[in-house]
Amino acid sequence: MSELKLPVSIQPFRGFGNGRMVCVNGQVTFGRRAHMRRPIGRDEQRRLWTRIVDAMRLATSPRIPGARVRVHCGGAVREVTADTHGHFSACLELPPQNVTSLWREYLVELIEPQRQEPVTARGEILVATPAARRIIVSDIDDTVIFTGVSNKLKMLWQLFARGPHDRVPFPGIAALYRGLYAGPDTEEKNPLIYVSRSPWSIYPTLEEFFQLHDIPIGPVLQLRDWGITLRHPFPRRAPGQKREVLERVLTVYPELPLLLIGDSGQHDPELYVGLARQQPERVAGIYIRDLRLSRTRTRELAAMQAELAALDVPMLAAPNSAEIAVDAAQRGWISGSTLAQVHERVERDMA
């Protein structure tokens, strides 16, 4: 069957925004649309090989390079062209409007390649309400879930061989993130945006994992396209991906500071500290999970913390969620009940 006769589908991912601007992204592929919102099931009973095959099938599904789509949201319309891997992204400026709900819908329609029947898909956007006080941007790998990104073979095993029921969050992280989302009075609803170098193909697994462990909210995941094909079986490099996400977040939320959370395993501290040097007024604080990889790395983190103190940007490198929760409670970012929940979970899981 020729490609012209194959069905085309659009996979929209969750976006983020407010009452004046939204940013969304998605993929255009040949074949049927993947079911990205599965009910929580007995994934642990699926055979290992089946999970690996499913993930690799999503990773290598035939994308449509240069596909053109039209994005509609809140009266705004924008046409964009997908990249060579079929991935598209768009930020839309909206007509002035009041924000009354955490979520809003957007529509994507295919322009090219043309089909006899319309090809459309609907996605959702997490919206910051007037009650929000900060935007939380968090890494996932070795920050929320252990993946071992510093060891490529271990990382690939964690990504493709383990299902959502097999993955375990760091102790206390779910309670901490629920508290940061709710704020000290439980009314803030601060948006959380999760950034990872993991491929879009594990979106369903991550989504189910977040649901299983009640980690808020959505989740709004900003992953990346590995560009895997039969000719190029290894992931392509995307060194600027996290920085690009941060720039979009800064643009969408100019009135809200960012609370940045990552780990010491790769380059999160350098990225976050670099942003704080350039725009200290935009960074509410930085939390780094210190994986204690080496004494040299620990000393580097201490030097970064001292540098940012001079800029009045708080930074804490800590080995567990309990120490981060203590600091967040002292700064009025979480409630006392959240602090107690985090401590209880950390003590129970580390006993």
N, C-alpha and C positions, 0 to 999 in steps of 0.2 A: 504494500500500500504506500502510495506517495505521501509526502508530508502535507501536501495540499489537501488531502482527504482526511488526515488525522484530526480528531477533535482538538480544540484549543481550550485551555482553561486559565483562569486568573486566580492566583492565590494571594489575597490581601492579608497583611499582617496588622496587628494592632498598632495604632499610632498614638501620638500625644499632642496636646495643644491646650488652648484656652479660648476665650471669647473672641479673639482677633486673629489667631493664626493656628494652623494645624499642620503636622508633618506625618506623612504616611509612606509606606513602601509595600512592595509585593513582588511576585514573580509571574511571568507568563510562560507557560509550558505547553508542549504537546501532550495529549492524553487527558484523562479525567482529573478533576480537581481532587487533591489529597484532602482527606478528612482531618483537619487540624484541631478539632475540638472533640476528642473522644471522651466518652464517659469513663470514669475511673473503674478499672476492671482488674482482672487477675493477670496482670502482665507478668508477674513473677513465674507463672506456670507456662508461659510461652517458651518454646525451645530457644536456646541461645542462638543457634544458627538462623532461625527465623527472624529474630530481632536484628541480627547483623545484616541479613539480606534486605529487610524492610528499610533499614536506615540507609544502606548503600543505594537502594533503588531510588529513594527520595533524593539522595545526593547526586545521582547521575541521571535523573530524569531529563529528557531532552528539552532544553530551554529554547526560547525563540529570541535570538539576538536581534536587537533593533526594533522589537515590537513597539507599536505606538498605542497608548491608552489615554483615555480621558477620565480625570478624577473629578467627582462632584462632592461638595460638602458645604452645607449651610448657605447655599446661594452662590458659592464660588466655584469656578470651573478652571481646570488647568490640564493642558495636554503635555505629556512627557514621553520620551523615548527610552525604552529599556536598554541596558548596556549589553555587552557581548555575551553575558550569561543570563539574559532574560530578566534581570532584576531592575525594577524601577523605584524611584523615590520622588516625592513631591512635597513641597510646603506651599500651602495656600493661605493667602490673606483673606479673611472673612469680612463681610459687612458687619458693622457694629451690632452686637447682640449681647443680651444678658445670659450668664451661665447659670442654669438651674439644675443641671444634672451632671453626674460624674462621667457619664458616657454619652457619646453621640455617634451617629452612623455616617459612613461615607460609601459612595458608590464608585466602582471602576468599570468602565466599558472599553472593549477592544475596538480600536480603529483599524489597525493593520497588524497582521494579515487579515484581510477581509474574509468573512464567512457568510454563508447564506442566512444563518440564524444569528441574532445578536448574542454576543458573549459578554456577560456582566457578572459582577460579584460584589458583595457587600462586606465591609469591614467595620471595625469599631475603633473609637478614639477615646483615650482617657483624658479628661479635661480637668484642669486645675480650677477649683472653685474659688470665690473670694476669701474663703476661710483658710486657704493654704498659706503657709508661712515660709516654706522652703521646698526645693525640688531635691529628691534623693536619687543620686545616680550610683548604682552599685555594679561592680563586677560580679560575675557568677562563679567562674572557675577558681577554685581554692579560696573563695571568699564566702560563698553560700554553700557550695558543694565541693567536696574533695574530688579533683580530677587529675592532679599531678601534671599540670601543663608544662612544667620544666622537664618532664620525661615524656618524650613524644609517644613511645610505644604504650606507656601506661595511660596517657591521655586518650589515645585511640581506643584502647580497651574500655576505659570508663565511658567514652562517648557512645560507642556503637554496640558494645556487648552487654551493657547493663541497662535494664529497664528502670522505669520510675520507682518501682517498689524496691529495687535493689540499691538505689542511691540514698545516702543518708546526709542530711544537712549538718553543718557544724552545730554543736550543742548551743541552744539558746538563740540561734539566729532568727528563727521564725517569730518568737515572742518579741525580740528586739525590733524586727522590721515592722511588725504590727504596731508596736509602740511608736516608732518613728513616723509611721503613716498617720496614726491617730493624733499624735501630739500630747502634751500634758493634760489637756482637758478633754481628750478623745474626740474633738470636733474638727480638727484641722484638715484631715484628708490630704496630706502632702503626697503628691504623685511620686511613685517609685518607677524608675526606668532602669532596666537591667541590661548591661552591655557585656557581650562575650565574644571571644574569637571562635566560638563553636559554630558549626555550619547550620544554616536554616533547616537542614534535613532532620535535625533532632528537636525542632520546635515542638512537635506533639509530645515527645518524651518530657521535655522541660516543663511544658504546660501542665501535664498530668502530675509531675513531681511537685510543682508549686501548689496545685490543688490539694494533693494528698497531705502536705505538711502545713496547709493554711498560711502560706507565705503571701502577703499582699503584693500587688493587687492586679488582677488581670490574667496573667502578668503582661506588662509591656516589655517585650524582648527585642533587643537590637542585636541581632546576630550578624553573620556575614556569609557570603557565598564563597565556598572553597574552590569553585571552578573545576570540579573533578569531572573528567571524561575518560573514556576508554583510552584515548591517546595521551591524556595527561592525568594519570591516576593519583598524583600527589597534590595536596592543597596549595593554591596560589598564595603568595604573601600579600598581606594587606596591613602594612605597618601603621597607616594613618587612620584606620577605621574608628578607633575609640575617640581620637581627637575630633574627627568629623562629627561623631554623635554629640560630643560635648559642645561643639560650636553650634549645632542645630538647637540644642537645649538652651544655650545662652541666648540665642536669637528669639526663640519662642517665648521665653520667660525672662524678659529684661528686668522685671521688677522683683524677681525672687532670687535669693542666693541659692547656691548649690551645696549640698552636703555630699561629699564624695567618699565612697567606700571601696576598698580594694584589698589586695594582699601584696606581700613582699616578694612573691615568687618571680615575677617578671618586671614589667615596667610601669605598673600603676603608680607607685610613689613618684617617680620622675615625671610622669604625665600630669598628675594632680598638682605637684609642687610647681611645675612649669606654668600651669594655668594660674595658680595663686600668685606667682611672681608678677605676671602680666596684669591680672585683674583681681587684686586682693579683695576688693569690695564685693566681688561676685561669689566668693567662696566662704560659706558659713563655717566649714570645718572639713577636716580630712581624717578618716579612720582607716588604718591599715592593719589587716590581720598579719601579725609577724609570725611567719612559718618557722622562724629560728633555723634558717638554712645554714647560716654561718655567722661567726662573730663580726666579720667584716661587714656583712649586710646589716646587722643590728646597729653597728656604729654609724653606717651611712644613714639609717633612718633617724637616729638621734641627732645627727647633724642637720638633716632636713627639718626636723621639728624645731630645733633652735633657730634656724634661719627664718622659719615662718612666724615664730613668736615675735620677732622684730617687726613683722608686717601685721601683727595682731590677727593672724589666721591660726586658729587652734588646730593642732595635729596630734594624733595619738597613735602609736604603734603598739598593739597589744596582742598577746597570744590567744585570747579567748573573748567570747561575746560578753562575759560578765564585766570585765574591765571596761569595755566600751560602753556598756549600759550605765555603769557608775558615772562616767564622764558625761554621757548624754543626759542623765538625770540632773546632775549638778548644773548643766547649762540650760535646763528647762525645756529639753527637747522631747523627753518622755515622762510618763507619770511614775509615781512611786510604786504603783501596782505592777507596771511593766517591769521595773527594776527587780521586784521580788520574783516575778515569773521567770525572768532570764536567769537569775541566780539559782532558782529551784531546778530549772532544766539543766543548767550546766553542772550543778552538783550531782544530779541524778545520773546524767549520761557519763560523767567522768569518774563516778564512784568505782 
